[in-house]
């Protein structure tokens, strides 16, 4: 399954937005396998979607592109970035951070999909947090 995230998110009551500047969320596309949710980091997305949809089994993905897991736990470090993915009940929580204060948090709920998406750029300079209600 290939999907765009965040899908149809609007800032609900209680959503936090750190910056007063207007901003636009970049689309991120992901692929769900039986074991993982993986960021599709491809230059030619239409061709990648066709190739992946036709494949008998998913390819090996880069550890830095893994955004969700079905079991266990996941830790990855890339230079100064530290990423952890943990399962907490029916939630899968992806958290990546950098010593400069940059961060990204993505929360998936089993049977629902994406329920939280947050990102920020150092010292609360700019960022957002979107949460799905219900």
N, C-alpha and C positions, 0 to 999 in steps of 0.2 A: 504494500500500500504506500503510495506516495502522496504527501500532503504538504500544504503551505502552512506555516505557523508564523505568527499567531492567527488562527482562523477566525475571522469575523469578531475580533475582540473590540469592545468599546470600553472606555474607562467607566466602570460602574461606580456607584456611590461608595466611598471609602477607598477608592483607588488612590495611590500616592503618585504624585508627579513632582520630581525634585526641582525642575527648571521651569521658569516662566516663559522661556523661549518656545516658539512653535517648532515642532520637529516632525519628521516622518519616519515611521518604522520601515526598515528594509525588510523585504520578504525573505524568509528563510524556508527552504524546502527540506523535508525530511522523508526518509524511507523507514517504514516499520518492517522488521523481520520478526520471526518467532522469538528471538532472543534480545533484540536491540532496537532502539530508535536512533537513526544515524542522520546527521546533517548531510544533505547532498551539496557538496562543495564543487560544483561543476560549472565550467564556463558556458557550455552549450546545453542548457537545461532540457529543451525539448528532445534532443538526441539522447541525452542521458536517461530520460524517463522512458523512451522507447526501448533503449538497450536493456535497462534494468527490468522493465515489464516483461520482456521476451526471455530473459535469462531463466534457466531452470533452478538455479540457486543463487543467493545473493553473493556478491564479491566480498573479498576481505576489505574492511574499511580501516582508515587511519584511526588510531586511538583518540586523537584530538577531535574527531568528528562524531564520536559516540555521545549521544545526549540522553539515552535511556537504556535501562537493562531490565530483564525479566526475572533474574535471580542473582543472588550473591551481592557483591559490592564491586565498585570500580574506582581506581585511583590512577591519575595520570599527571605527569609534570612535563611541561614543555618550556624550557628556559625558566622564567620566573612565574609563569602561570601554573597554578595548582588546581586540578579538577577532581572532584569527588562526586560519585553517584551512589546514593543509598536508597534502599527500600524501607519505607516506614508504613507498615500496614498496607493499605491499597494505594499508597502514593510512591512515586519514584521521583526523587529529588536530585537534580543536577545543579551543582554549584561550582563555579569557576571564579578564581580571584587572582589578583596581581598585587604585589606590595604597594604599587602606586595608588591603590584604591579602586581600580577598575574591577567590575564584577559582572557576572551573569548568573541568573537563577532561573531554572525552568522546572516546573512541577507538572508531572503527568499523573492522572488518576485512572486506575484500572476501570475499564468499562465506560469511561467518560472521554478521556483524551487530555488535552492541554488545559490546565486549570490556573496556572500562574506563569507569568513571563516578566522578568525584571532585568534591567541592565543599567549600569552606571559607569561614569567616567571620572575616576579620581576625585577625592575630596568633595564629593557631592556636587561637582561642577555641573553635571548634566546627567539626567537619568530618568527612569520611569519604572513603575510597577503596575502591572495589569493583573487583576484577579477575576476569575469567573465566579459569579454568584450562582449558587445551586448546583 
